[in-house]
Amino acid sequence: MGNPEIRRLRITFAKQGALRYSGHLDLHRVLVRTIRRAKLRLVYSQGFHPQPKIQLAAALPLGFASRAEIMDIWLTDAARDDHQKMAQQLQDAAPPGLTILDIREVDPRGPTLQTQVAAAEYEVTLLDAPDASDLDQRLAAVMDAESLPRERRGKAYDLRPLIYALHLLEPGDDGHPLLFMRLSARGGATGRPEEILSEMKISFENTHIERTRLIFEDISVE
């Protein structure tokens, strides 16, 4: 018999509830455990310490929720047109807070998932916001700035070019102001919501941040 056909599947999932306090490595372990419980046959790397072949698009900071996380997995027994059944298998095996949203097949030989991410979008609920006029002024100060010098891990950088969009949305059901951010998510050039909040003099602890979309290189971020 020949080698089994290997398929690469791209899975979009939500990370909510208590699961948002799981770090990147813990989430990776949760996902591998979920895939195994669903009885899907992961491809493993070669060598002395084989690892399951799974890629996450972009690390999500601790405490952030998301409805747009993406992972690629390689399987040896994936039926080409049975993605709905597979999604149900994964959902049945998933812990609370992990919701499978979409599964599609991609080229097994394509570039790594991490290198394809260009930008990320976030919705930030401001739980203790300044008054509307003050908030507008703080937004304008960030967007009108020619540069926003900052330092991360001992290295200086300019935050301003990493901000593609920043504006208010209609308030949520709870009445709190809702801030939209579209930020660079390229390797070595990543904007972080908490850094924008810092520039706006808004405490990160008084917000709820949710990632709502990951944008790939072949999609315009303008």
Buried (B, 14 or more C-beta within 10 A) or exposed (E): EEEEEBBBBBBBBBBBEEBBEBEEEEBBEBBBEBBEBBEBBBBEEEEEEEEBBBBBBBBBBEBBBBBBBBBBBBBBEBEEEEBEEBBEBBBEBBEEBBBBBEBEEEEBEEEEBBBBBBBBBBBBBBBEBBEEEEBEEBBEEBEEBEEBEBEEEEEEBEBBEBBBEBEBEEEEEEEBBBBBBBBBBBEEEBBBBBBBBBBBEBEBEEBBBBBBBBBBEEEEBE
